[in-house]
Every structure is written in structure tokens, then in C-alpha cells.
Amino acid sequence: MSDICMGTMTFGSQTDEAEAFRVLDRCFEAGINFYDTAEGYPVPPDVKWVGRTEEIVGRWMKTKPRDAIILATKVSGPSHVWFKSPCRNGMTALDRKNIFQAIDDSLTRLQTDYIDLYQTHWPDHDAPYDEMMDALDELVRAGKVRVLGCSNETSWGLMKSLAASEKLGGARYHTIQNNFSLNNRRFEDELAQVCRQEGVSLIPYSPLAGGVLSGKYQGGATPEGARFSRYLQMEGRQAAMGRRFVNEKSLAATERYLKIAEEAGLHPVTMATAWSKQHDFVASTIVGVSAYDQVQPILDAMELVLSDEVMKALHKVSKDILYPMG
């Protein structure tokens, strides 16, 4: 599995199919073999285009050998904080019925008969974990899924699921996909230790902190077409998410990171992506773009190992400006 995974959540909203194919082809040519999507994509969540991303990825995969691709997708869990999945009219409890319906619908859209990594997209802490893990284990035994993972899970939820799988003697989670970046290091507080002790790998998403670490929001800028430029103009959940990523502390931290990158002769996107990869509990870092011209700085991070000097400088910013994203 490649150290970088290409995420696809903008494909079908911000990014049209032709541009998505250009991005995916470039990544494949560069040696990226790991691709992540979800039944609820693209973003922002909307019933008018839900499932479109999987359809685009499915059509693209038909141009490549299936066994050359490690494909990840997700089943929507219940709404948490800001993300309300439009799948199944919002009925997204992680019970047997919804899990079985979701996998069959995803397989159809993706035009494949198996998923390499199937993940629960937001946890369902009100559902019986025994039922959920047993249903997911059935998918593995049926050959529809190879490996299981979770996303946006807590330390409690991860341990609860692992205990349920151990009790049932079935398939367990091997990965967790959570937010992790220079502007959001909360994963290191507790979940990193769970991963190390339990043999679970993080596949972090948003290593650029939603694009903030590229510097494009500095000085109050709201670039046309950028995700948080759109979110900050919306209401409710999306606006709150925009303010979480783009705020006084996150921009102040980013200003210092940009200076470190400049002094090291690195593109800030390359530096932030390489930093994410450089952790013992990380298996592969999920990146995302909305346009082809954003791909190269990410590819430049594939073989890059940041120096101890750069790592120490980055860590000092994290110490000086604690939890920029709250």
C-alpha cells in the first residue's frame, strides 16, 4: 500500500469527472495505489449528488487493473456535529440492515465485487457493537470486504469495537481514519496509544487541515471555489466547520509553518503531507485535491523525510499554539 492515499470527496461537486480522471491518472502513474471514497460523497453532503463520487471512481477503475488498486469506501453512520449523510433519507444507524444495503449499493456504483477496506463513516455509539461488528464480519466472510476500518472514532469506541470482535471471534478493525494535521494533533493525546497497543493503523485525513496549511486562507483570503470559502458563507453545520478550520489560532499557527517551509526550501503542502507520514502509528496519509494543478506538491512528499531540525521547529509551534482547531 502506498504511503499516500488519494481521497475523492470533492469529485462530483467541486471537481467534475474529467478533472477527477486527470487527477486519478496522475496519481496512479506516480505510484499511488490506494484510493478512498464514501457512499455519502461528494461534499458538502447533499441528496442531489450523493453517491456521485463512487460512480466516478467506479468508472475510472474500469480503466485500470482492479488488482492494482486498493479501494476504500465507507458506510455512513449517524450524524455527528456537522456531517449529516443524505444516504437512505438520513437513516444511517449502523445496524445490520443499513450495513448490508450500503455495501451492495456501493459495490454497484463502484462496479466491483469487493472492497479492500470498508469503514464505518462516523461511529454509532448508541448501536450494539456486537451487532455492528458481527454484520461487518459477515461481509468479510462473504468476500465482499477484505479489511475493516472505522472513521472519526473515539478511544472508547475503538476499544469497544475491538472487544466485541474479540468476544465474537470475528473480523476486527485494522484501521482508523481520523482528522490529523499540524493544526489538529489531538489524535496523539490518546488514540495514538490505543493504535500502538492494539495494532490498529491510522490513515489520517486532512493533513493540510482542509487546505489551510497551504496558506490560501491567510490574511482573511477566501479563494473562489475553495471548500471553506463556501462553508463560511453557508449556515449551520457547514459554517461551524468552516470556523473550526479557519480561525485566528489556526491562521497564526499556519503563518509560522509557512515560514518554516520557506526556510527549509519546501512547498508548505509538501511539508505538511510529509509530516503526517512521519509517525509510527500512520499507515498511509489521505490527501485530497479539487484540481489537477494541486497534485504535484503532494507527490513531492512521497519519498520525503523531514529533517530532525524541521520536525523540532514544527513541534515548537504546536507547543506554543495549542489546539488551533479546538
C-alpha positions as CSV (number, residue, x, y, z in Angstrom):
1,M,0.0,0.0,0.0
2,S,1.3,3.4,-0.9
3,D,2.3,5.9,1.8
4,I,-0.1,8.4,0.3
5,C,-3.8,7.7,-0.4
6,M,-5.8,9.9,-2.8
7,G,-9.1,11.0,-1.3
8,T,-12.0,11.8,-3.6
9,M,-14.6,13.7,-1.6
10,T,-14.7,16.7,-4.0
11,F,-15.3,14.6,-7.1
12,G,-18.8,15.3,-8.4
13,S,-19.2,18.7,-6.6
14,Q,-16.1,20.9,-6.8
15,T,-14.4,18.6,-9.3
16,D,-16.0,17.4,-12.5
17,E,-15.5,13.9,-13.8
18,A,-12.9,14.9,-16.5
19,E,-10.7,16.7,-14.0
20,A,-11.1,13.8,-11.5
21,F,-9.9,11.3,-14.1
22,R,-6.8,13.6,-14.8
23,V,-6.0,13.7,-11.0
24,L,-6.5,9.9,-10.5
25,D,-4.5,9.0,-13.6
26,R,-1.6,11.3,-12.5
27,C,-1.6,9.7,-9.0
28,F,-1.7,6.2,-10.4
29,E,1.2,6.9,-12.8
30,A,3.2,8.3,-9.8
31,G,2.8,5.0,-7.8
32,I,-0.2,5.8,-5.6
33,N,-2.3,2.6,-5.4
34,F,-4.6,3.5,-2.5
35,Y,-7.9,5.4,-3.1
36,D,-10.5,6.4,-0.6
37,T,-14.2,7.3,-1.1
38,A,-17.5,7.0,0.7
39,E,-21.2,6.4,-0.1
40,G,-22.0,9.8,1.2
41,Y,-19.6,11.8,-1.1
42,P,-19.2,14.3,-2.5
43,V,-19.2,17.1,0.0
44,P,-20.9,19.2,1.2
45,P,-23.5,16.5,1.8
46,D,-26.5,16.9,-0.5
47,V,-29.1,14.5,-1.7
48,K,-28.9,15.9,-5.2
49,W,-25.4,14.4,-5.7
50,V,-25.0,11.7,-3.0
51,G,-23.2,8.6,-4.5
52,R,-21.8,10.5,-7.4
53,T,-18.2,10.2,-6.2
54,E,-18.4,6.4,-6.0
55,E,-19.8,6.4,-9.5
56,I,-16.9,8.5,-10.8
57,V,-14.3,6.3,-9.1
58,G,-16.0,3.2,-10.4
59,R,-15.9,4.4,-14.0
60,W,-12.2,5.4,-13.5
61,M,-11.3,2.0,-12.1
62,K,-12.6,0.3,-15.2
63,T,-9.6,1.9,-17.0
64,K,-7.1,0.2,-14.6
65,P,-6.4,-3.4,-13.5
66,R,-8.7,-4.0,-10.4
67,D,-6.0,-5.8,-8.5
68,A,-3.6,-2.9,-8.9
69,I,-5.9,-0.7,-6.8
70,I,-6.5,-0.7,-3.1
71,L,-10.0,0.7,-2.8
72,A,-11.5,2.1,0.4
73,T,-15.1,3.2,0.9
74,K,-17.4,3.8,3.9
75,V,-20.8,3.2,5.2
76,S,-22.5,6.3,6.6
77,G,-23.1,6.3,10.3
78,P,-25.4,8.6,12.2
79,S,-24.9,12.4,12.1
80,H,-22.3,13.8,14.5
81,V,-21.5,17.5,14.9
82,W,-21.6,18.7,11.3
83,F,-21.8,15.7,8.9
84,K,-25.3,14.6,8.1
85,S,-25.3,11.9,5.5
86,P,-28.1,12.1,2.9
87,C,-28.0,8.4,2.3
88,R,-31.1,6.4,2.9
89,N,-33.1,9.5,3.7
90,G,-30.8,10.1,6.7
91,M,-31.5,6.7,8.2
92,T,-27.9,5.7,8.8
93,A,-27.8,3.8,12.0
94,L,-25.0,1.2,11.8
95,D,-27.3,-1.8,12.1
96,R,-27.4,-5.0,10.0
97,K,-30.0,-3.7,7.5
98,N,-28.2,-0.5,6.7
99,I,-24.8,-2.0,6.5
100,F,-25.9,-4.7,4.1
101,Q,-27.8,-2.2,2.0
102,A,-24.9,0.2,1.9
103,I,-22.3,-2.3,0.8
104,D,-24.5,-3.6,-2.1
105,D,-25.2,-0.1,-3.3
106,S,-21.5,0.9,-3.1
107,L,-20.4,-2.2,-5.0
108,T,-22.9,-1.3,-7.7
109,R,-21.8,2.3,-8.0
110,L,-18.1,1.3,-7.9
111,Q,-18.6,-1.5,-10.5
112,T,-16.6,-4.0,-8.4
113,D,-17.4,-7.2,-6.5
114,Y,-15.3,-6.4,-3.4
115,I,-14.0,-3.5,-1.3
116,D,-10.4,-3.7,0.0
117,L,-11.1,-1.5,3.1
118,Y,-14.6,-0.9,4.3
119,Q,-15.0,1.7,7.0
120,T,-17.8,2.9,9.3
121,H,-18.1,6.7,8.5
122,W,-18.7,8.3,11.9
123,P,-19.4,5.9,14.8
124,D,-22.8,4.9,16.2
125,H,-22.3,4.8,19.9
126,D,-26.0,4.0,20.5
127,A,-25.9,0.8,18.5
128,P,-24.9,-2.6,19.9
129,Y,-21.3,-3.0,18.9
130,D,-21.8,-6.8,18.9
131,E,-24.4,-6.5,16.1
132,M,-22.4,-4.0,14.1
133,M,-19.2,-6.0,14.2
134,D,-21.0,-9.2,13.5
135,A,-22.6,-7.7,10.4
136,L,-19.3,-6.4,9.2
137,D,-17.7,-9.8,9.8
138,E,-20.3,-11.3,7.6
139,L,-19.2,-9.0,4.8
140,V,-15.6,-10.2,5.2
141,R,-16.7,-13.9,5.2
142,A,-18.9,-13.3,2.1
143,G,-15.9,-11.9,0.2
144,K,-17.4,-8.5,-0.3
145,V,-14.8,-6.9,2.0
146,R,-11.2,-7.7,2.7
147,V,-10.3,-5.5,5.7
148,L,-12.4,-3.4,8.1
149,G,-11.8,0.1,9.5
150,C,-13.5,2.9,11.3
151,S,-13.6,6.7,10.9
152,N,-13.9,9.6,13.3
153,E,-14.0,7.1,16.2
154,T,-13.1,7.8,19.8
155,S,-10.7,5.8,22.1
156,W,-13.7,4.3,23.8
157,G,-15.4,3.4,20.6
158,L,-12.3,1.8,19.1
159,M,-11.7,-0.3,22.2
160,K,-15.4,-1.2,22.4
161,S,-15.4,-2.5,18.9
162,L,-12.1,-4.4,19.3
163,A,-13.6,-6.1,22.4
164,A,-16.7,-7.0,20.6
165,S,-14.8,-8.6,17.7
166,E,-12.6,-10.5,20.2
167,K,-15.6,-11.8,22.0
168,L,-17.3,-12.9,18.8
169,G,-14.2,-14.3,17.2
170,G,-14.8,-12.3,14.0
171,A,-13.1,-9.7,11.9
172,R,-11.8,-6.6,13.7
173,Y,-10.9,-3.0,12.8
174,H,-7.4,-2.7,11.4
175,T,-7.5,1.0,10.6
176,I,-9.0,4.2,11.9
177,Q,-9.5,7.2,9.7
178,N,-9.4,10.4,11.8
179,N,-8.5,14.0,11.3
180,F,-4.8,14.6,11.9
181,S,-2.6,17.5,10.9
182,L,-0.2,20.1,12.2
183,N,-3.3,22.2,13.1
184,N,-5.1,19.2,14.8
185,R,-2.8,16.9,16.8
186,R,-5.5,15.7,19.2
187,F,-5.1,12.1,17.9
188,E,-1.7,12.0,19.7
189,D,-3.4,12.6,23.1
190,E,-4.9,9.1,23.5
191,L,-5.8,7.4,20.2
192,A,-2.2,7.0,19.2
193,Q,-1.5,4.9,22.2
194,V,-4.6,2.8,21.5
195,C,-3.3,2.2,18.0
196,R,0.2,1.2,19.1
197,Q,-1.0,-1.2,21.8
198,E,-3.9,-2.7,19.8
199,G,-2.2,-3.0,16.3
200,V,-4.5,-0.5,14.6
201,S,-3.1,1.9,12.0
202,L,-4.2,5.5,11.5
203,I,-4.9,6.6,7.9
204,P,-5.2,10.3,8.6
205,Y,-7.3,12.6,6.5
206,S,-7.0,16.3,6.1
207,P,-3.2,16.5,6.5
208,L,-3.5,20.1,5.1
209,A,-6.1,21.0,7.7
210,G,-8.7,21.4,5.0
211,G,-6.3,23.3,2.8
212,V,-5.5,25.9,5.5
213,L,-1.8,24.8,5.7
214,S,-1.3,25.6,2.1
215,G,-1.6,29.3,3.1
216,K,-4.5,30.1,0.8
217,Y,-6.7,31.5,3.6
218,Q,-4.0,33.7,5.1
219,G,-4.8,37.4,5.6
220,G,-8.5,36.9,5.5
221,A,-8.5,35.5,2.0
222,T,-11.5,33.4,0.8
223,P,-10.4,31.9,-2.5
224,E,-13.1,31.3,-5.1
225,G,-14.2,27.7,-5.2
226,A,-12.3,26.7,-2.0
227,R,-14.3,24.5,0.4
228,F,-14.2,26.7,3.4
229,S,-14.8,29.8,1.4
230,R,-18.1,28.1,0.6
231,Y,-18.7,26.7,4.1
232,L,-18.2,30.1,5.7
233,Q,-21.0,31.5,3.5
234,M,-23.4,28.8,4.5
235,E,-25.4,28.3,7.7
236,G,-25.5,25.8,10.5
237,R,-23.2,22.8,10.5
238,Q,-21.0,23.8,7.5
239,A,-20.4,27.3,8.8
240,A,-19.4,25.9,12.2
241,M,-17.0,23.5,10.5
242,G,-15.5,26.4,8.4
243,R,-14.9,28.4,11.6
244,R,-13.2,25.4,13.2
245,F,-10.7,25.1,10.4
246,V,-10.3,28.8,9.6
247,N,-9.9,30.9,12.7
248,E,-7.4,33.2,14.4
249,K,-5.3,30.5,16.1
250,S,-5.2,28.2,13.0
251,L,-4.1,31.1,10.8
252,A,-1.5,32.2,13.3
253,A,0.0,28.7,13.5
254,T,-0.1,28.4,9.7
255,E,1.8,31.6,9.4
256,R,4.7,30.1,11.4
257,Y,4.5,26.8,9.5
258,L,4.7,28.7,6.2
259,K,7.9,30.4,7.4
260,I,9.5,27.0,8.4
261,A,8.6,25.6,5.0
262,E,10.2,28.6,3.2
263,E,13.4,28.4,5.3
264,A,13.6,24.6,4.5
265,G,13.0,25.2,0.8
266,L,9.8,23.2,0.8
267,H,6.3,23.8,-0.6
268,P,4.0,24.1,2.5
269,V,1.8,21.3,1.1
270,T,4.7,19.0,0.6
271,M,5.9,19.7,4.2
272,A,2.5,19.2,5.8
273,T,2.0,15.9,3.9
274,A,5.4,14.6,4.8
275,W,4.9,15.5,8.4
276,S,1.7,13.4,8.5
277,K,3.5,10.4,7.1
278,Q,6.3,10.6,9.6
279,H,4.6,8.9,12.6
280,D,4.9,5.4,13.7
281,F,1.2,4.8,14.0
282,V,0.4,6.1,10.5
283,A,0.0,3.6,7.6
284,S,-0.9,5.9,4.8
285,T,-1.9,9.6,4.7
286,I,-5.1,10.6,2.8
287,V,-4.8,13.7,0.7
288,G,-7.3,15.4,-1.4
289,V,-7.4,18.0,-4.3
290,S,-10.1,19.7,-6.3
291,A,-7.9,20.4,-9.3
292,Y,-5.1,18.8,-11.2
293,D,-2.5,21.6,-10.6
294,Q,-2.7,20.8,-6.8
295,V,-1.3,17.3,-7.2
296,Q,2.4,17.8,-7.7
297,P,3.3,19.2,-4.3
298,I,1.6,16.2,-2.8
299,L,3.5,13.8,-5.0
300,D,6.8,15.5,-3.9
301,A,6.1,14.3,-0.4
302,M,6.0,10.6,-1.4
303,E,9.7,9.9,-0.7
304,L,10.4,12.9,1.5
305,V,11.6,12.5,5.1
306,L,11.7,15.8,7.1
307,S,14.9,16.5,9.0
308,D,15.0,16.5,12.8
309,E,15.6,20.2,12.7
310,V,12.3,20.8,10.7
311,M,10.4,18.4,12.9
312,K,11.5,20.2,16.1
313,A,10.6,23.6,14.6
314,L,7.1,22.3,13.7
315,H,6.7,20.7,17.1
316,K,7.5,24.1,18.8
317,V,4.7,25.8,17.0
318,S,2.3,23.1,18.3
319,K,3.5,23.7,21.8
320,D,3.2,27.5,21.5
321,I,-0.2,27.5,19.9
322,L,-2.2,24.6,21.5
323,Y,-5.1,23.1,19.6
324,P,-5.7,25.6,16.9
325,M,-8.8,23.8,15.8
326,G,-10.2,23.5,19.3
